[in-house]
Amino acid sequence: MPLFADLHIHSPYSRAVSKNMTLEVLAQKGREKGLGIIGTGDFSHPLWFKELKAKLAGSGDGMYDYNGMNFVLSNEISLIYTQDGKGRRIHHMLLAPDLDTVAQINELLASKGRLDYDGRPIFGFSSIELVESLMPISKDIEIIPAHCWTPWFGVFGSMSGFDSLKACFQDKAKYIHAIETGLSSDPLMNWRCPFLDNVTLLSNSDSHSPQPYRLGREANAMELKKTDYKHLLNAIRTREGLSYTIEVAPDYGKYHLDGHRDCDISMEPKETAKHKGMCPKCGKPLTIGVLNRVEQLASPDRPPGFVPRGAPGFKTLLPLTEVVGLSVGQAPLSKKVQTLYELLISKFGNEMNILLNAPKEELQKAANERLANMILKNREGGIKVIPGYDGVYGKPVIEEEKNNGLKRYL
């Protein structure tokens, strides 16, 4: 199996994040998930950076070990600024080659604002200035627009984003080698946009919890000649060594369709156009989701299903606890689901092995035929999801439930 990398997570020092997002728990849960590399997240927070320096063991190659798990130094920052006469709110991931470089990044960021109030700090300078400031520190710093289609904080988001990387970064766009597609889009959607042809599509969990239906729910399958920062960076910049990405169904993401959460309304782009972008219940503006935004920026020469030549592939999978929960009709964190999950992990080693490789006969021996069949159906991307919208996650369902009276515009 390839090495799976989840490069975007958060620490206990970010808002709305579990206090269990410690290195100890991340290493343990990462192994259960089948991850080989995890981003540290939040390296700009003084207390988390202090802990990283104290606990991570480095060997000089940019990869850091803790309890047998490889960690790469990562962070997310929020930029809120005005460009081209429009307010912009953009999130970016940062990867750094070593702790010394992180110290320099943090010194720079501290000169522009506070770092101690949130693991994902907010600054008032532009994406262009971000590149201009970081490249003199090290050309090995990687800047990756995070969850790039998210309406509120994505570089292409409907509320405050741009229509291209060139529009956002201008002449600094040459330093942007990859984007994070986010939960609400998959490569098929991104491939419809020719301006992304030379950009690597990455998928990460953006996890705020170590639970296995969060951590590693999206990841990057790597075939690296050596597990170090140099080869990871090369895979990101050239796709050499990037085999495929693990994707949840884009419907699972909480901004896939247009909608209005307060009125329990969601709809496809054509229906949104009929309602002129307004909620048919209350008359307020709908939150325009990722599917609609992709349609706006897609080339008419690239219909749904277009695949560029040479693009890395992807596999669509829902997290195992979601599949187990669906099979028994209970929530992912219920005791019954957790017991079944732990049983499967004890039999097959890790979740990625179960989702991708475990034979049906062995699955039936370890669990039951219904669960085994659902795991296989998930492997084929066959589990249906009621699409997410306006901050509401999509809901995996069995067919008979899906066809039973939804109270939404779909």
Buried (B, 14 or more C-beta within 10 A) or exposed (E): EBBBBBBBBBBBBBEEBBEEBBBEBBBBBBBBBBBBBBBBBBBBBEBBBEBBBEBBEBEEBBBBBBEEBBBBBBBBBBBBBEBEEEEBBBBBBBBBBBBEBBBBBBEBBBEBEEBEEBBBBBBEBBBBBBBBBBBEBBEBBBBBBBBBBBBBBBBBBBBBBBBBBBBBBEEBBEBBBBBBBBBBBBBBBBBBBBBBEEBBBBBBBBBBBBBBBBBBBBBBBBBBEEBBBBBBBBBBEEBEBBBBBBBBBBBBBBBBBBBBEEBBBBBBBEBBEEBEBEBBEEEEEBBBBBBBBBBEBBEEEBEEEEEBEEBBEBBBBBBBBBBBBBBBEBEBEBEEBBEBBEEBBEBBBBBBBBBBEBEEEBBBEBBBEEBBBBBBBBBEBEBBBBBBBBEBBBBBBBEEBBEEEEEBBE
